[in-house]
């Protein structure tokens, strides 16, 4: 039987990073993946989503160009061409991932892996032994259990939806729901978004949530709050969604974007003694060791923070502990994140509400404005920028933005937060003019 220092189950962001880094440090490594390399991020998540978001932005860019002197026949959108071009690019990335693994000396095994015992993995009938095992099997979309839920699609199916949905119902108020509501609205669908709570993007800063919901609505997304689907049925020419309040909607497709659950089943984990937590995620300690210490897990399957860069960082901690100096740690504070709504959301640090709980007295700086570009574009889009400052220490503890390229802008400010920058330091930083980002270093007066 082949023996490896490390066997990685899952070829997504966390698994590929761990396998490559371990192999490059001299370990013998195998990785099993049944599907396309790159996992959710590359195949059914971040990357195709961002490509579709770019596609959707062009829709408004054509309109806005008129104010800058451009004219011409209104362009038409070809959904088939977008899908085809996306598929080609994703295949290219699958190839890049494969090359990276093979180039690093990782043995790639095609098929679903299952633990035969705590040190033996079976892949497509072949048994191999491993000193260490890393489970990086990610997560999968979860649909609520209402009558007719099988008629709803998830983010797994949306990228290749056939035909283009002229009327789309989105269920959920999280990242995926808000992003696809914006994207399909931008591509020309009539989008209704139902969220069960009082405001979308629970967990984000309240000002930011209200602001982005209003901006999405201005662009045409019909956001219905405190709303639930009671049932879904086929109807002539589409689907009929009956809501909990008795209202009904006729649509072409329903996207359930109601959370993602860990892929921890069917792997023989519990039989090998690995404990799952109450949400079905693999329970791990600070070093990502499960209850069977040589079996580790990272990424969405441990359900801490479902973000690719976090899975990458977790993978690096595991590899460093197993094959390196063992000094690397991960800091879950101040993880910057973006939501690719239209306009984008970018955020790092604490919301105003969380900061108030932690620090008490705060100073809040807030700026809402029409970006320079939209003075001629005739778009009504506005931006929001907000700083949350701990009054006692003067430290900036939250940076929040709604506006074009918010993710690009907030990434840099995430470094400032990690460096514990004070508001005085922000104030002494020279702005780059004319940009939206300069607003973060020129807000002088706290709001009341
Ligand atoms: P989220 O957890 O972000 O959102 C799930 C949404 O579905 C919430 O609004 C939740 O409501 C709602 N919901 C859950 N269960 C039900 C139900 N039974 N009935 C009605 N509504 C329900 O999950 P997503 O699926 O949007 O995304 C999964 C994760 O993937 C994200 O949390 C994020 O970490 C990651 N991701 C990151 C992206 C990025 O970085 N840009 C993009 C896409 C995904 P409630 O708030 O009331 O619980």
Boltz pocket constraint, residues with backbone or C-beta under 6 A from the ligand:
constraints:
  - pocket:
      binder: B
      contacts: [[A, 144], [A, 145], [A, 171], [A, 172], [A, 173], [A, 174], [A, 175], [A, 176], [A, 177], [A, 179], [A, 195], [A, 196], [A, 197], [A, 201], [A, 202], [A, 257], [A, 258], [A, 259], [A, 260], [A, 305], [A, 306], [A, 307], [A, 337], [A, 338], [A, 339], [A, 340]]
      max_distance: 6.0
